[in-house]
Amino acid sequence: MDFVVFLAALIVWGVVWVQLYRMYRRRAWGWVVSQLVSGTLGTVAAFFVVVLALGLINAPPAGEVEDVSMPPVVEAISEGTRSELPPASTPPASKTFGFNDERYLERLEQALKTVDHTRPVEARPVKEGEVNNSRSIVLSPVVSITLGLDKHTGNVNAVTVIGVGNGTDASGIEILIQASAALSAAVPDASVGEVMKHMPSLLGGKPVRFGNVRLSTMKMEALGTWFLAEPV
């Protein structure tokens, strides 16, 4: 059953990504932006398919619903005790890196200086989301960054570096250097060189941990290599 769910999610992701990519290219969007937006939306659609499918699979039979115990809050209300339900529209704050997007940009620019990156960094406006906000940063034609921002504090809670090369060694080296700088900006006490030393492990599918920050990668044929940094 898990394989069926995975296959369905993969099909949805592929269909959404291809259709949106074609639509954005017809609108004369750039290749990197079209890939990034269509791939991200395809991933979101696949995620919802997985959540919906797992919810249907794990739902208890109708005859067993009576055996489920009531949450403590419901029991307290039924007994007449004073209890207040938390607002449904206010989810708990997520783990963050402890700094906001502006501070990340400062750290990123400092890291890029150490690798002689002279191209201007294009930081786009923050986009509002239902659960988290986001902000995109373009480093070059082959590397872009997406920041996840906690809606409560505005602090960064995820860093995704997307590298899409053109098949040349030069573009591959450029991706490695810029990705190392982008990841090091999320790690409090790690230099670009220290992160770069762990690139072989990351590209080999082995996550690396720096204190409370976990680095990992995902390789996708059409969407290049994704480098991920998350607080743990």
Secondary structure, DSSP 4 states (H G I P E B T S, - for coil): -HHHHHHHHHHHHHHHHHHHHHHHHHTT--HHHHHHHHHHHHHHHHHHHHHHHHHHHHPPPGGGGGGSPPPHHHHHHHTT----PPPTT-PPPPP--SSBHHHHHHHHHHHHHTTT--SPPEEPPPB--SSEEEEEEEEETTEEEEEEEETTT-BEEEEEEEE---SSHHHHHHHHHHHHHHHHTTSTT--HHHHHHTHHHHHTT--EEETTEEEEEEEETTTEEEEEEEE-
